[in-house]
């Protein structure tokens, strides 16, 4: 009885799969998923790349704002300019000695 029931269900599936609309729909789905120029895999890759670019844009926008603030601070305050030059460019006055300590990793 169980064997006959399985065979009956298999025959029903074959009848459904022989329907021309089902065949056309499956062919269209396979074409769009794998073979089309804008297939699912390509769209997924482009979407990830877009998300990565959006994150990079946010990062660089924040960096730009930070640097603009730093620039205005340097242009308006001489003591900040001197501090920046000493820290980043290792500048010194004539009567000073600068020692650079590099930590070992």
C-alpha distance (Angstrom), angle and dihedral (degrees) to the residues before:
residue distance angle dihedral
X1 . . .
X2 3.80 . .
X3 3.79 91.6 .
X4 3.81 91.3 52.5
X5 3.81 90.8 49.2
X6 3.83 91.4 52.2
X7 3.80 91.5 48.6
X8 3.82 90.1 49.3
X9 3.81 91.8 51.9
X10 3.80 90.3 47.4
X11 3.79 90.7 52.4
X12 3.82 90.5 49.2
X13 3.82 89.9 52.5
X14 3.80 90.4 50.8
X15 3.81 90.5 51.3
X16 3.79 90.7 51.8
X17 3.81 92.4 46.7
X18 3.82 91.0 50.6
X19 3.79 90.1 61.2
X20 3.81 107.7 111.8
X21 3.81 93.1 -138.6
X22 3.79 92.0 53.9
X23 3.80 90.8 47.9
X24 3.81 91.6 48.8
X25 3.80 91.8 46.9
X26 3.81 92.6 49.5
X27 3.80 91.8 47.1
X28 3.80 90.7 49.5
X29 3.80 91.3 47.9
X30 3.80 92.6 49.6
X31 3.79 91.0 46.8
X32 3.81 92.9 50.7
X33 3.81 93.7 44.6
X34 3.78 99.8 48.3
X35 3.80 117.4 3.3
X36 3.81 107.4 39.2
X37 3.80 121.2 96.9
X38 3.82 89.6 -116.4
X39 3.79 96.4 41.3
X40 3.79 125.4 162.8
X41 3.80 94.6 -98.0
X42 3.81 92.0 51.9
X43 3.81 92.4 46.2
X44 3.81 90.6 50.6
X45 3.81 90.8 50.5
X46 3.81 92.2 48.5
X47 3.81 91.1 47.9
X48 3.81 91.6 53.7
X49 3.79 90.5 47.5
X50 3.81 90.6 50.3
X51 3.81 91.4 51.3
X52 3.81 89.7 49.6
X53 3.81 91.1 50.6
X54 3.81 91.9 48.6
X55 3.81 90.0 52.9
X56 3.79 90.9 48.3
X57 3.82 90.1 49.3
X58 3.82 90.9 53.2
X59 3.81 90.8 48.3
X60 3.80 93.9 50.0
X61 3.81 92.2 43.7
X62 3.80 89.4 54.4
X63 3.81 90.8 45.8
X64 3.81 90.0 49.8
X65 3.81 91.5 51.8
X66 3.80 90.9 47.7
X67 3.80 92.3 50.0
X68 3.82 91.9 46.5
X69 3.81 89.4 53.5
X70 3.80 90.5 47.3
X71 3.81 90.3 49.4
X72 3.80 93.2 52.6
X73 3.82 89.8 47.6
X74 3.81 90.6 52.0
X75 3.79 93.5 46.4
X76 3.80 95.1 49.3
X77 3.81 102.9 39.7
X78 3.81 122.5 50.0
X79 3.81 94.0 -164.1
X80 3.82 90.0 56.5
X81 3.81 89.4 49.9
X82 3.80 91.2 52.2
X83 3.81 91.8 46.9
X84 3.83 90.9 49.2
X85 3.81 92.5 49.4
X86 3.80 92.3 48.5
X87 3.81 94.3 48.1
X88 3.79 101.0 40.7
X89 3.78 105.5 28.2
X90 3.82 99.0 29.4
X91 3.79 92.6 -125.2
X92 3.78 120.5 168.1
X93 3.74 141.9 -176.2
X94 3.81 120.4 -103.1
X95 3.80 94.2 -103.0
X96 3.82 96.5 47.2
X97 3.78 134.8 87.6
X98 3.79 120.6 -147.8
X99 3.77 121.4 -149.6
X100 3.79 119.2 -168.1
X101 3.78 115.8 -154.3
X102 3.79 114.1 -160.5
X103 3.81 113.6 -165.1
X104 3.79 116.7 -134.4
X105 3.78 116.0 -119.6
